[in-house]
Amino acid sequence: MAHPWKDLIVWQKSHSLVLEVYKITNNFPEEERFGLVTQLRRSASSIAANIVEGKSKRTDKEFVSFLYNSRGSLEETRYHLLLSKDLGYLDKDIYLKLEEMTAEVSYLLNKLISSICK
């Protein structure tokens, strides 16, 4: 069965972000396992998951609604990444790489929303 959402560059980039988030959170302190790690992984995976769910809807209006949810999850993820850096769980270079990835996903989400709404 084909998955049309896999062809979306924004989904591909958001999925890469999720994989990076899972990788870096493996190194977080054990006491954050059910706190920040869970929150960060949940918000990051929600970015891609909302794109998938929205793409399966019947109308563009529904799809855009899920893209807005994805954008909200992206901003939540950005905050969790900043918090992780400020708490000393991420070094600056890793944080900057992840911030670059989130900025790209944000740009792509906004462009997709704009193109659908035209």
C-alpha positions in Angstrom: 0.0 0.0 0.0 1.3 3.4 -0.9 1.8 6.1 1.7 1.5 9.5 0.0 2.8 11.3 3.0 6.2 9.6 2.6 6.7 11.7 -0.5 6.3 15.0 1.4 9.7 16.6 2.0 8.3 18.2 5.2 7.4 14.7 6.5 10.8 13.3 5.6 12.6 16.2 7.4 10.3 15.9 10.4 10.9 12.2 10.6 14.7 12.8 10.5 14.2 15.3 13.4 12.3 12.6 15.4 15.1 10.1 14.9 17.7 12.7 16.1 15.6 13.5 19.1 15.4 9.9 20.1 19.1 9.5 19.6 20.1 12.5 21.7 17.7 11.8 24.5 19.3 8.4 25.1 22.1 10.4 26.8 19.9 12.4 29.1 20.0 11.8 32.8 18.0 8.8 34.1 15.9 11.1 36.3 14.6 12.8 33.1 13.5 9.4 31.6 9.8 10.0 32.5 10.0 13.8 32.4 11.7 15.8 29.8 12.7 12.8 27.6 9.1 11.7 27.4 7.8 15.2 26.6 10.5 15.8 24.0 10.0 12.5 22.2 6.2 12.9 22.3 6.2 16.5 20.9 8.8 15.6 18.2 7.0 12.5 17.0 3.7 14.5 17.0 5.1 16.7 14.3 5.4 13.9 11.8 2.3 12.0 13.1 0.1 15.1 12.5 1.4 15.3 8.9 0.5 11.6 8.3 -2.9 11.9 9.9 -3.7 15.1 8.0 -2.7 13.7 4.7 -5.1 10.9 5.2 -8.1 13.3 5.6 -10.6 13.9 2.8 -10.3 17.7 2.5 -7.5 20.2 2.2 -9.2 22.1 5.1 -8.8 19.1 7.4 -5.2 18.6 6.2 -4.3 22.2 7.0 -5.8 21.9 10.4 -3.4 19.0 11.1 -0.5 20.9 9.7 -1.3 23.7 12.2 -1.2 21.0 15.0 2.1 19.8 13.6 3.4 23.4 13.7 2.3 23.7 17.4 4.1 20.4 18.2 7.2 21.8 16.4 7.3 24.9 18.6 6.8 22.8 21.7 9.8 20.6 20.6 11.8 23.8 20.0 11.1 24.9 23.6 12.0 21.4 25.0 15.3 21.5 23.1 16.1 25.0 24.4 15.3 23.8 27.9 17.5 20.7 27.4 20.4 23.0 26.4 19.9 25.4 29.3 19.8 22.5 31.7 23.1 21.2 30.3 21.8 18.1 28.7 22.7 19.2 25.2 25.9 20.8 24.1 25.7 24.0 22.0 26.7 22.3 18.7 24.0 19.6 19.0 21.5 22.2 20.0 22.3 24.4 17.0 22.1 21.4 14.7 18.6 20.5 16.1 17.5 24.2 15.9 18.6 24.2 12.2 16.5 21.1 11.6 13.5 22.6 13.4 13.8 25.8 11.4 13.8 23.9 8.2 10.7 21.9 9.2 9.0 25.1 10.2 9.8 26.7 6.9 8.5 23.7 5.0 5.3 23.5 7.1 4.6 27.2 6.5 5.2 26.8 2.7 2.9 23.8 2.5 0.1 25.5 4.5 0.4 28.6 2.3 0.3 26.5 -0.9 -2.8 24.6 0.2 -4.6 27.8 1.3 -4.1 29.6 -2.0 
